[in-house]
Amino acid sequence: SGLKLVEFPCGRFTFSEKADGTYDVRPLPDKGIFRLYKIGEEELKYVWSANQDTTMTETAVVPAGSSFSKVNTGKETDRVYIINQNDVKFRKFFWMQLPEKSKDSVYAEYLANCLKDPRNATTPMSDVGESDGSPMDQNSLMRQLIASFAQGDNPESSE
């Protein structure tokens, strides 16, 4: 299935486009995990799977040139994001479910960078627990983000 680049808890939305070009977006009740995989030199796919029902999944290859950004819903506290590629009308809406809302922007920036430059996306980032079952702290997330997009050699790397 490829190299897992990012994984975090999130929900999904259904949507329909209105005549004025805006969207009627409705949350689906299931909570789940979003995962982005690098499946080729410049090819990415996402997999969303439900927490409780592992047979409930949604998978798609993400078109080149896609972006990931926060949706302006008119409410500052909403945590709605979209993967979007206008040329092929590819749109997937998600709502972040990270325990710490402050991590939303870290994951959003990391995912946006992976989509912008899949060739250089090589360092995984996860907030669904490490091998010991505990989530990563903010410093670990930032180190991963910086390391994954650093130019040249990273002299501080311990790997």
C-alpha positions as CSV (number, residue, x, y, z in Angstrom):
1,S,0.0,0.0,0.0
2,G,3.0,2.3,0.0
3,L,4.8,4.6,2.6
4,K,2.3,6.0,5.1
5,L,3.0,9.7,5.3
6,V,0.4,11.0,7.7
7,E,-2.4,9.6,9.9
8,F,-4.8,11.4,12.2
9,P,-8.3,11.0,13.6
10,C,-11.0,12.7,11.5
11,G,-14.6,12.5,10.3
12,R,-16.0,12.9,6.8
13,F,-18.7,14.9,5.1
14,T,-21.0,14.4,2.2
15,F,-21.6,17.4,0.0
16,S,-23.4,18.8,-3.0
17,E,-22.6,21.8,-5.0
18,K,-25.2,24.6,-5.0
19,A,-26.1,26.8,-8.1
20,D,-24.0,29.6,-6.7
21,G,-20.8,27.5,-6.5
22,T,-20.8,27.0,-2.8
23,Y,-21.3,23.6,-1.1
24,D,-24.0,22.1,1.1
25,V,-21.8,20.1,3.4
26,R,-23.1,17.6,6.0
27,P,-21.1,15.6,8.5
28,L,-21.3,11.9,8.5
29,P,-21.6,10.4,12.0
30,D,-18.7,7.9,11.9
31,K,-15.3,8.8,13.5
32,G,-12.3,7.4,11.8
33,I,-8.6,7.7,10.8
34,F,-7.3,9.6,7.7
35,R,-4.1,8.1,6.2
36,L,-2.1,9.4,3.3
37,Y,0.2,7.0,1.4
38,K,2.9,7.6,-1.1
39,I,2.4,4.9,-3.7
40,G,4.7,6.2,-6.4
41,E,7.4,8.7,-7.0
42,E,4.8,11.5,-7.2
43,E,1.6,9.6,-6.6
44,L,-0.4,9.7,-3.4
45,K,-3.6,8.0,-2.1
46,Y,-5.7,8.6,0.9
47,V,-7.5,5.9,2.9
48,W,-10.2,6.8,5.5
49,S,-11.4,4.0,7.7
50,A,-14.0,4.0,10.5
51,N,-12.8,3.4,14.1
52,Q,-15.3,0.8,15.0
53,D,-16.0,-0.8,11.6
54,T,-12.7,-1.6,9.8
55,T,-14.6,-2.8,6.8
56,M,-15.9,0.7,6.3
57,T,-13.3,2.5,4.2
58,E,-12.9,5.1,1.5
59,T,-9.9,5.1,-0.8
60,A,-8.9,7.3,-3.7
61,V,-5.8,8.3,-5.6
62,V,-5.2,12.0,-4.9
63,P,-4.9,13.9,-8.2
64,A,-1.6,15.8,-8.8
65,G,-1.9,19.4,-8.0
66,S,-4.3,18.9,-5.1
67,S,-4.3,21.1,-2.1
68,F,-5.4,20.7,1.6
69,S,-6.8,23.7,3.4
70,K,-9.2,24.9,6.1
71,V,-12.7,25.7,4.9
72,N,-14.1,29.1,5.9
73,T,-17.5,28.0,7.3
74,G,-18.1,31.4,9.0
75,K,-17.4,29.8,12.4
76,E,-13.9,30.3,13.9
77,T,-14.2,27.1,15.9
78,D,-15.1,24.8,13.0
79,R,-12.4,22.2,12.1
80,V,-13.4,21.6,8.5
81,Y,-10.8,20.9,5.9
82,I,-10.8,20.0,2.2
83,I,-8.6,18.1,-0.3
84,N,-9.3,19.9,-3.5
85,Q,-8.2,19.7,-7.1
86,N,-10.3,22.1,-9.2
87,D,-9.2,20.9,-12.7
88,V,-10.7,17.5,-12.2
89,K,-13.4,18.5,-9.6
90,F,-11.8,16.3,-6.9
91,R,-13.1,17.4,-3.5
92,K,-13.1,15.5,-0.1
93,F,-14.2,17.3,3.1
94,F,-13.0,16.2,6.5
95,W,-13.3,17.4,10.1
96,M,-10.3,17.1,12.4
97,Q,-10.8,15.1,15.6
98,L,-7.3,15.5,17.1
99,P,-7.6,15.7,20.9
100,E,-5.6,18.9,20.9
101,K,-7.2,21.4,18.5
102,S,-3.8,23.2,18.3
103,K,-2.4,20.3,16.3
104,D,-4.9,20.9,13.5
105,S,-2.7,23.5,11.8
106,V,0.4,21.3,12.2
107,Y,-1.2,18.4,10.4
108,A,-2.9,20.7,7.8
109,E,0.5,22.2,6.9
110,Y,2.2,18.9,6.8
111,L,-0.5,17.4,4.6
112,A,-0.5,20.5,2.3
113,N,3.3,20.1,1.9
114,C,3.0,16.4,1.0
115,L,0.4,17.3,-1.7
116,K,2.5,20.2,-3.0
117,D,5.7,18.2,-3.2
118,P,5.0,14.4,-3.0
119,R,8.5,13.6,-4.4
120,N,10.1,14.9,-1.2
121,A,7.5,13.7,1.2
122,T,9.3,10.8,3.1
123,T,8.8,11.3,6.8
124,P,5.7,9.8,8.5
125,M,3.6,11.9,10.9
126,S,0.9,10.2,13.1
127,D,-1.4,11.1,16.0
128,V,-3.1,7.8,16.5
129,G,-0.5,6.6,18.9
130,E,3.0,5.2,18.8
131,S,4.0,1.6,19.5
132,D,3.5,2.2,23.2
133,G,0.0,3.5,22.5
134,S,0.6,7.1,23.5
135,P,0.1,10.0,21.1
136,M,3.1,12.0,19.9
137,D,3.8,15.3,21.6
138,Q,3.9,18.7,19.8
139,N,7.7,18.8,19.8
140,S,7.9,15.4,18.0
141,L,5.3,16.5,15.5
142,M,7.3,19.7,14.7
143,R,10.6,17.8,14.4
144,Q,9.0,15.5,11.9
145,L,7.5,18.3,9.9
146,I,10.8,20.2,9.8
147,A,12.8,17.1,9.0
148,S,10.5,15.9,6.2
149,F,10.9,19.1,4.2
150,A,14.5,20.2,5.2
151,Q,16.8,21.0,2.3
152,G,20.0,19.0,2.1
153,D,21.4,16.8,4.9
154,N,20.0,17.2,8.4
155,P,23.0,17.1,10.9
156,E,20.7,16.7,13.9
157,S,19.1,13.5,12.5
158,S,19.6,10.5,14.8
159,E,18.6,7.9,12.2
